[in-house]
């Protein structure tokens, strides 16, 4: 995978970053669906096509392709009220973390999130932004194999970021 090749320059950094990401979601009991929503909302808000396609495909398998596409486009159709609040928060963290206000945090509380969970969601998003930023800044493109796995709804939703790498014809 293109991302794996990139991180061969810093395998220890990759391992430590993902140890921390894993610790955050495991210690806070995040479900696979919640992680998919968070990564999808975060990556798409950042314009990261690689993580949007990979996690959009994973979320499509956990939910359905239309729900995954909705998260990637910011519509959030198919999500519960609690999930919608989480996805909206993730986008705020990406777009303007200095613009968030107590009312934004209160919306999360009103949706059923506890303060410790809100902290964990925020840390998780910030760590995913760090990962995506490295990948994007150094030119990582989505692997062509994603075309074999991603539902069409997810492919159609990701009209941002770097394009899928083309497969070179076999001579």
N, C-alpha and C positions, 0 to 999 in steps of 0.2 A: 504494500500500500504506500501511496505517496507520503502520507503522514508518518508512517513508520520509518521510511527512508530519511525523512527530514530529521526526525528525533534521534537518529543514530549519532548525530553530532553532540547530543546531550542526553544519553540514556539515563544517567543518574538524575538529571533534572526532571525528565519525563516520569521516572519511577516515583520520585518524591512528590511531584505535583499530583500524580494520580493516587498515591497513597493518601494524601490529604483530601482530595476530592472524594475518594472512597470512604474515608473516615467520616466526613461530613454527612454523606447520605446514609451510611450504615448506622452511625450513632444516633441519627435522628429518625430512623425508621422510614425513610422515603421509599415509596414503592417504585417499581420499574416504570409504571405509567407516569408517576409524578416526575421522575427524572427525565423521561421522554418529553414531557410538556415543558419542563424547565429548560432543557437543552434546546429544544425546538424554538421556544420563544426567545431565548437568549441569542442563539446563533443567528436566527433570521433577523432579529433586531439589529445585530451587528453587521449583517450582510455576508455572513460566512456560509458559502454554499456547501463546503465539505461537511461540516457538522450538521447543517440543516438537512442535507440529503441522507446522511447516515442515520441520524436520530429520527428524522421524519419517517424513514422506512421502518425503523424499530418501533416507533409509536404506532404506525399503521398496523403492524403485526399485533400490537397489544390492544389497540382500540379498533380503528378501521382507517382506510386511506383518506376518507373525507375529513375525519376529525384531525388527522395529522396535517393535512393540507390547510385546514382552518387555523391551526396553531401557527403554522409557518407564514400565513398571510395576515395574522393578527385578528381574525374573525372569532376564533375560539368556539365555533359551533361544535356541539357534542360534548362540551366540558360541563362539569358541575359548577355551581356558583363558587365553591371553594377553589376549584382548579382555575377558574377564570380569574379570580383575584390573584392567584399565584402567578399566572402567565402575564397578567397586566403589570404586576410588580417587577417581574424579570425584565420586561421591556423598559420600564422606568429606570431600573438600575443601569441598563445599557445606554439608553438615550440621554439621560440627564440625572446622574446620581445626586448632584448638588441641588436639583430642583425638587427632590422629594420633600414631602412635608408630613407632619403628624397625621393629617387626614388620610394620607396614602397608607400609612401604617395602620391606622384605625380601620380602614377598609379591609385589610387582611384580618385583623382581629374580628371584625364583624362577620367575616366569612367563615370564621372558625379556627383560625391559626393562632397558636399561642406565641408569646414573645420569643421563646427559645427556638421555635420552629421558624419564625420570621427571620431571626438571625441566621439560622442554618441555610435557609433558602437564599438569603442575600450572599452569604459566603460562597455557597455552591455556584451561584451565577457569576460572581466575581472571578472565581477560579476558572470557570469555563471561558470567560472573556479572556483571561490571560492565555489559556491554551489556544484559543482561536486566533488571538492577535499574533502569536508567534507563527502559527501556520499561515495565516493570511499575509503577513508582512513579508514572509520569505517565499511567497508565490505558490504555495501548495494548491493543486487543483484536485477536484474530485476524480477518483479513479473511474476508468471506463466501465468496470465491472458493476458499478452502481446501476447501470442501465438494465442489468439482468435481474436486479432484486427490487428496485424501487417501484412502487405502484405509480401509474401514470399521473394520478392526482398529486402526488408528492413531487414528481418531476415538473409538472406544470406550475406548481406553487413556487418553486425555487427559480425565479427569473432574475436573480441577483448574484453578486459575487463572481468568482472565477468560474469559467465554463468547465464542463466535464472534459477531461483529457481525451483526446482522440486516440483511437487504436491505430497504430501504424500497420499498413497492410503487410502481409507476409510475402516476401519476394519470391 
